[in-house]
């Protein structure tokens, strides 16, 4: 109580309103060293009863934060109200939750169907890959046969080309040799006739003066060499050396015959050389014709070899592509195993989730329809909505359960609202 007294003049800088008296810490009635009693955090049976509904809402329903908060507060109250006494608003709350659960059920079924479709599609792809692998292996085997055949054909054409090139080289050498022979015989005949023209007329006509006897002897020696080249007998060579020493008028009958025989022998040899030139030329023409034929064969062999080479390259590339396809399909098939396990696990997860949804949904329907049912086995851990029970007079109220997203008010004793 405040004691009445005469008013005091207000002090400058201080408020005239008297503040509330603060309690000293040392004046507290609680015993020092004794902690304040804290209420135990134990969900009430009513809160546990609605835990499945809260889990159904949090795990499966796709709702906005405000809608979730509203349903978490209003839905338990609506469910615990007698079915016949429910207000239209409470029925609308239950209907809204049922609609959300219907969407959730469709999503669960859609997830299962999607997982089944993925598994089925995976099996189809796997079967298709296996079938494609069989076709690819057959294609690769056929490509290998074609490659081996192309390799054999290529080797054959290569051997034919090498043979044709060897024959062509021999024909070229033979042609060149025949040309050289013609040239050699022609040159020999030209040299022989030129030597005969220089030696024989002067010795036959006796154009050497007595003082030029040395030149005459050289000419006779050259004539003897020409006779030897002409394959003249030794007697003719010896007789010619004596017959051509004398002047034409001094020659006897034997000397005249020797001169005539010498001249005939040289002429015959010159004609033989001319005939040899003709023979060598004809032979050279034959070699030339054979060379042209060999060139045509070599050219055709080269073309066939190039075509065989192109065919071999094409067959080798086709075989390589077929083998690459086989390797790729085998690698793809090996990857189907882990993917199959993942899809199967995804399907099992979707089915398990739907089974859990149906279980929670059944518990919600039991609460909604207020049917007698066995006690619900619900763990306290993970409850997303809690209730607060009325506190006894003089005791501290229970603190909210950790992790709860909304608080539901329960009826208090005596019909009062807590």
C-alpha positions in Angstrom: 0.0 0.0 0.0 1.1 3.5 -0.7 1.0 6.0 2.2 -0.6 9.4 1.4 1.7 12.4 1.8 2.0 15.9 0.6 3.1 16.1 -3.1 6.6 16.9 -3.7 7.7 19.2 -6.5 8.8 17.3 -9.6 12.5 17.1 -10.1 13.9 18.4 -13.3 14.7 15.6 -15.9 12.6 12.9 -14.0 9.2 11.6 -14.8 6.3 12.3 -12.4 4.8 8.9 -13.0 5.9 6.3 -10.5 7.3 3.2 -12.1 6.6 -0.4 -11.0 8.7 -1.6 -8.1 11.3 -4.1 -9.3 11.8 -7.3 -7.3 15.3 -8.0 -6.1 16.9 -11.2 -7.2 18.0 -11.8 -3.7 14.4 -11.6 -2.5 13.2 -14.6 -4.7 11.4 -17.2 -2.7 12.9 -20.1 -4.6 15.7 -22.0 -2.9 19.2 -21.2 -4.3 20.8 -24.2 -6.1 17.4 -25.9 -6.7 16.4 -26.0 -10.4 13.0 -25.1 -11.6 10.8 -28.1 -12.3 10.2 -28.6 -16.1 7.2 -30.4 -17.5 7.9 -33.7 -19.2 7.5 -33.7 -23.0 5.2 -36.7 -23.4 2.6 -36.6 -26.2 -0.9 -37.3 -25.0 -2.9 -40.2 -26.3 -5.0 -37.8 -28.3 -1.9 -36.4 -30.0 -0.7 -39.9 -30.8 -4.1 -40.8 -32.3 -3.7 -38.1 -34.9 0.0 -38.7 -35.7 -0.8 -40.9 -38.8 -2.9 -38.1 -40.2 -0.1 -35.6 -39.7 2.4 -37.9 -41.3 0.0 -38.5 -44.2 -0.3 -34.8 -44.6 3.4 -34.0 -44.4 4.7 -37.0 -46.4 2.2 -37.2 -49.2 0.1 -34.1 -49.6 1.3 -31.3 -51.8 -0.1 -28.3 -50.0 1.0 -24.7 -49.5 2.5 -23.8 -46.2 -0.6 -21.8 -45.1 -2.9 -24.6 -46.1 -0.8 -27.2 -44.2 -0.8 -25.0 -41.1 -4.6 -24.5 -41.3 -5.3 -28.2 -41.8 -2.8 -29.2 -39.0 -4.8 -27.0 -36.6 -8.4 -27.7 -37.8 -8.4 -31.3 -39.0 -7.8 -33.0 -35.6 -10.6 -31.0 -34.0 -12.9 -31.9 -36.9 -12.0 -35.6 -36.7 -12.6 -35.8 -33.0 -16.0 -34.2 -33.2 -18.8 -36.6 -33.3 -19.6 -37.5 -36.9 -23.3 -36.4 -36.5 -22.3 -33.2 -34.8 -19.7 -31.9 -37.2 -20.1 -28.4 -38.5 -20.3 -27.7 -42.2 -16.9 -26.1 -41.9 -15.4 -29.2 -40.3 -16.8 -31.3 -43.1 -15.3 -29.0 -45.6 -11.9 -29.3 -43.8 -12.1 -33.1 -44.0 -13.2 -32.9 -47.6 -10.2 -30.6 -48.5 -7.9 -33.1 -46.9 -9.6 -36.0 -48.7 -9.1 -34.2 -52.0 -5.4 -33.7 -51.2 -5.1 -37.3 -50.3 -6.8 -38.2 -53.6 -4.2 -36.2 -55.5 -1.5 -37.9 -53.4 -2.9 -41.3 -54.2 -3.0 -40.5 -58.0 0.6 -39.3 -57.7 1.6 -42.6 -56.0 -0.2 -44.7 -58.6 1.3 -42.5 -61.4 4.8 -43.1 -59.9 4.2 -46.8 -59.8 2.9 -46.9 -63.4 5.8 -44.7 -64.6 8.3 -47.1 -62.9 6.6 -50.1 -64.5 6.7 -48.4 -67.9 10.3 -47.6 -67.4 11.0 -51.3 -66.4 9.0 -52.5 -69.4 10.7 -50.1 -71.7 14.1 -51.2 -70.3 13.2 -54.8 -70.9 12.2 -54.0 -74.5 15.4 -52.1 -75.1 17.4 -55.0 -73.6 15.6 -57.5 -75.7 16.0 -55.3 -78.8 19.7 -54.9 -78.0 20.2 -58.6 -77.7 18.4 -59.2 -81.0 20.4 -56.4 -82.6 23.6 -58.0 -81.2 22.7 -61.3 -82.9 22.1 -59.6 -86.2 25.3 -57.5 -85.8 27.4 -60.7 -85.0 26.0 -62.4 -88.1 26.7 -59.3 -90.1 30.2 -59.1 -88.7 30.8 -62.8 -89.6 29.6 -62.2 -93.1 31.7 -59.1 -93.4 34.7 -61.1 -92.2 34.1 -63.8 -94.9 33.8 -61.0 -97.6 37.0 -59.5 -96.2 38.9 -62.8 -96.4 37.6 -63.4 -99.9 38.6 -59.9 -101.0 42.0 -60.5 -99.4 42.4 -63.7 -101.4 41.4 -62.0 -104.6 43.7 -59.1 -103.9 46.7 -61.5 -103.4 45.8 -63.3 -106.6 45.7 -60.1 -108.6 48.9 -58.9 -106.9 50.7 -62.1 -108.0 49.3 -61.7 -111.6 50.5 -58.1 -111.6 54.0 -59.0 -110.5 54.1 -61.8 -113.1 53.0 -59.4 -115.8 55.6 -56.8 -114.7 58.3 -59.5 -114.8 57.2 -60.6 -118.3 57.1 -57.0 -119.4 60.6 -56.4 -118.1 61.9 -59.4 -120.0 60.1 -58.3 -123.2 61.7 -54.8 -122.8 65.1 -56.4 -122.4 64.6 -58.7 -125.4 63.4 -55.8 -127.5 66.3 -53.7 -126.6 68.7 -56.6 -127.3 67.2 -57.1 -130.7 67.5 -53.4 -131.5 71.1 -53.5 -130.5 71.7 -56.6 -132.6 70.2 -54.9 -135.7 72.4 -51.8 -135.0 75.5 -53.9 -134.5 75.0 -55.9 -137.7 74.2 -52.8 -139.7 77.3 -51.1 -138.3 79.4 -54.1 -139.1 78.2 -54.3 -142.7 78.8 -50.6 -143.2 82.3 -50.8 -141.8 83.0 -53.9 -143.9 81.8 -52.4 -147.1 83.7 -49.2 -146.4 86.9 -51.1 -145.8 86.4 -53.2 -148.9 85.8 -50.0 -151.0 89.0 -48.5 -149.7 91.2 -51.6 -150.2 89.9 -53.9 -153.0 89.7 -51.5 -156.0 93.2 -50.1 -155.6 94.7 -53.6 -155.2 92.6 -55.1 -158.1 93.5 -52.2 -160.5 97.2 -52.1 -159.3 97.1 -48.4 -158.6 100.2 -48.6 -156.3 103.5 -47.3 -157.8 106.6 -49.5 -157.2 107.8 -46.9 -154.7 104.6 -47.3 -152.7 105.1 -51.0 -152.1 104.8 -50.4 -148.4 101.3 -48.9 -148.8 100.4 -51.8 -151.1 101.5 -54.3 -148.4 99.4 -52.6 -145.8 96.5 -52.7 -148.2 97.1 -56.4 -148.8 97.2 -57.0 -144.9 93.8 -55.2 -144.6 92.4 -57.3 -147.4 93.6 -60.4 -145.6 91.8 -59.3 -142.5 88.6 -58.7 -144.5 88.9 -62.2 -145.9 89.3 -63.7 -142.5 86.2 -61.8 -141.4 84.4 -63.3 -144.4 85.4 -66.9 -143.3 87.5 -67.4 -146.4 89.7 -70.5 -146.5 93.4 -70.0 -145.6 94.5 -71.0 -149.1 92.5 -68.1 -150.5 94.0 -65.7 -147.9 97.5 -66.9 -148.8 96.9 -66.8 -152.6 95.4 -63.3 -152.3 98.5 -62.0 -150.6 100.6 -63.1 -153.7 98.0 -62.4 -156.4 97.4 -58.7 -155.4 101.2 -57.9 -155.5 101.3 -58.1 -159.3 99.9 -55.6 -161.8 96.7 -56.7 -163.6 98.7 -57.3 -166.8 101.3 -59.3 -165.0 98.9 -61.7 -163.3 98.8 -65.2 -164.4 95.7 -67.3 -164.9 95.8 -68.6 -161.3 96.3 -65.1 -159.9 93.3 -63.8 -161.9 91.1 -66.6 -160.5 92.3 -65.8 -157.0 91.4 -62.1 -157.5 88.0 -63.1 -158.8 87.4 -65.5 -155.9 88.5 -62.9 -153.4 86.1 -60.4 -154.8 83.2 -62.9 -154.8 84.0 -64.0 -151.2 83.9 -60.4 -150.0 80.6 -59.7 -151.9 79.0 -62.9 -150.5 80.0 -61.9 -147.0 78.5 -58.4 -147.5 75.3 -60.0 -148.7 75.3 -62.3 -145.7 75.6 -59.3 -143.4 72.7 -57.6 -145.3 70.6 -60.8 -144.8 71.6 -60.9 -141.1 70.3 -57.3 -140.8 67.0 -58.3 -142.3 66.7 -61.2 -140.0 67.6 -59.2 -136.9 65.1 -56.5 -137.9 62.4 -59.0 -138.3 63.3 -60.5 -135.0 63.3 -57.0 -133.4 59.8 -56.4 -134.8 58.6 -59.6 -133.2 60.1 -58.6 -129.9 58.5 -55.2 -130.3 55.1 -56.8 -130.9 55.6 -59.1 -127.9 56.5 -56.0 -125.8 53.3 -54.2 -126.8 51.3 -57.3 -125.8 53.1 -57.5 -122.5 52.5 -53.8 -121.9 48.7 -54.4 -122.4 48.7 -57.4 -120.1 50.7 -55.4 -117.5 48.3 -52.5 -117.8 45.2 -54.7 -117.4 46.9 -56.5 -114.4 47.5 -53.1 -112.8 43.9 -52.1 -113.3 42.6 -55.4 -111.9 45.0 -55.1 -108.9 43.8 -51.6 -108.2 40.2 -52.7 -108.3 41.0 -55.6 -106.0 42.8 -53.2 -103.6 39.7 -50.9 -103.6 37.4 -53.9 -102.9 39.7 -55.1 -100.1 39.7 -51.6 -98.5 35.9 -51.5 -98.7 35.5 -55.0 -97.3 37.9 -54.2 -94.5 36.1 -51.0 -93.6 32.7 -52.8 -93.6 34.1 -55.5 -91.3 35.6 -52.9 -89.0 32.3 -51.0 -88.8 30.4 -54.3 -88.1 32.9 -55.2 -85.4 32.6 -51.8 -83.9 28.8 -52.2 -83.8 29.1 -55.5 -82.0 31.5 -54.1 -79.4 29.1 -51.1 -78.8 26.1 -53.4 -78.4 28.0 -55.7 -76.0 29.0 -52.6 -73.9 25.4 -51.4 -74.0 24.1 -54.8 -72.8 26.6 -54.9 -70.0 25.2 -51.5 -68.8 21.6 -52.9 -68.7 22.3 -54.8 -65.5 23.0 -51.8 -63.2 20.2 -49.8 -64.8 17.8 -52.7 -64.3 18.6 -52.8 -60.6 18.0 -49.1 -60.3 14.7 -49.3 -62.1 13.6 -52.3 -59.9 14.6 -50.5 -56.8 12.7 -47.4 -57.9 9.6 -49.6 -58.6 9.9 -51.2 -55.2 10.3 -47.8 -53.5 7.2 -46.5 -55.3 5.2 -49.6 -54.3 6.4 -49.4 -50.7 5.5 -45.8 -50.5 2.0 -46.5 -51.8 1.5 -49.3 -49.3 2.5 -46.9 -46.6 0.1 -44.3 -48.0 -2.7 -46.9 -48.0 -1.9 -47.8 -44.4 -2.0 -44.2 -43.3 -5.0 -43.5 -45.4 -6.8 -46.4 -43.7 -6.0 -45.0 -40.3 -7.3 -41.6 -41.4 -10.6 -43.1 -42.7 -11.0 -44.9 -39.3 -10.7 -41.6 -37.5 -13.0 -39.9 -40.1 -15.7 -42.5 -39.9 -15.1 -43.1 -36.1 -15.1 -46.8 -36.6 -13.9 -49.1 -33.8 -10.4 -50.2 -34.7 -7.4 -51.8 -32.8 -4.9 -49.4 -31.2 -2.8 -47.6 -33.7 0.9 -48.3 -33.5 2.4 -44.9 -34.0 5.9 -43.9 -32.9 6.2 -40.6 -31.1 9.3 -39.8 -33.2 8.6 -37.8 -36.3 5.2 -36.4 -35.2 4.6 -33.2 -37.0 1.6 -31.9 -34.9 1.4 -31.9 -31.2 -1.3 -31.1 -28.6 -1.0 -29.2 -25.4 -2.8 -30.6 -22.3 -4.2 -28.3 -19.6 -1.7 -27.6 -16.8 -2.7 -28.1 -13.2 -3.0 -25.0 -11.1 0.4 -23.9 -9.9 2.4 -26.1 -12.4 4.2 -25.0 -15.5 2.6 -26.0 -18.8 4.2 -28.7 -21.0 6.5 -27.3 -23.7 5.7 -28.1 -27.4 7.2 -31.4 -28.7 10.4 -30.7 -30.7 9.8 -30.9 -34.5 6.1 -30.2 -34.4 4.8 -27.8 -37.2 1.5 -26.9 -35.6 -0.3 -27.1 -32.2 -3.8 -28.5 -31.8 -6.0 -27.4 -28.8 -7.6 -30.2 -26.9 -10.7 -29.9 -24.7 -9.7 -29.2 -21.1 -11.3 -30.6 -18.0 -14.8 -29.3 -17.1 -15.6 -28.3 -20.7 -13.2 -25.4 -20.7 -11.0 -24.7 -23.7 -7.2 -24.8 -22.9 
